[in-house]
């Protein structure tokens, strides 16, 4: 999830890349309002990202480290970060393939199996008050997934959407009914998984080396089906092969496909808060289907 930002004062991306990598910068190239590619004199290429909030950069850097520590899904190497900037390696972009997707599914299963101390647990050294895209995301912990998911992931964004007029008060009841029924809708109990947390297709990089990498995490302890539901939400290439690889390592609980909508309520309501009514309508449609 991303959005353009206004220009920031202070050192530019080239100076930041030089300081955080310790190498001279030959040239920089803008990729978006908050991203630049920097070519270093030693031949490396890096991505320079400007964060919208100080703790957003801290949360992303901590999340990348936590995901990397699992030794499962690949993430770009973090060269350095400070209060407003993050510098990572640039991953040469390739094309998705069935083989890469199967490998990614296996790696994703291994990442989830690395676990987390509790549902909602932030990465080590990561802030409790973090972000998913530009939306605040509080990493308050809980032991019971249905209750935690309702209280910490669905209802806060539903309330924000109602306050903004994006969801009408009378419409909120359909989502609230889903939350009330989560103990029956959630499926078998699962241990807290180590989640990427914002695993839509745009945050999966298919490299020229035939390996997938993930970027821009909103990492926390959660239910493993949430990452898979996010992959399905906006269309992931070769998703069938990703699931195939996943189940080779960690078979999903019976009925998981029927629960996809339950897990999609969270990102859809985040999108409703950030981007408006069309996503609210999609969230309401999903809630009606699963309730």
ABEGO torsion letter per residue (X at the ends): XBBBBBBBBEBBAAAAAAAAAGBBBABBBBABAABBBBBBAAGBBBBBBBBABAAAAAAAAAAAAAAAAAGBBBBBBBAEBBAABBBBBBBBBBBBBAAAAAAAAAAAAAAAAAEBABBGBBBBGBBABBBBEABBBBBBBBABAAAAAAAAAAAAAAAAAAAAGABBAAAAAAAAAAAAAAAAAAEBBBBBBBBAGBBBAAABBBBAAGBBBBBGBBBBBBBAAAAAAAAAAAEBBGAAAAAAAAAAABBBBBGAAAAAAAAAAAAAAAAAAAAEAAAAAAAAAAAAAAX
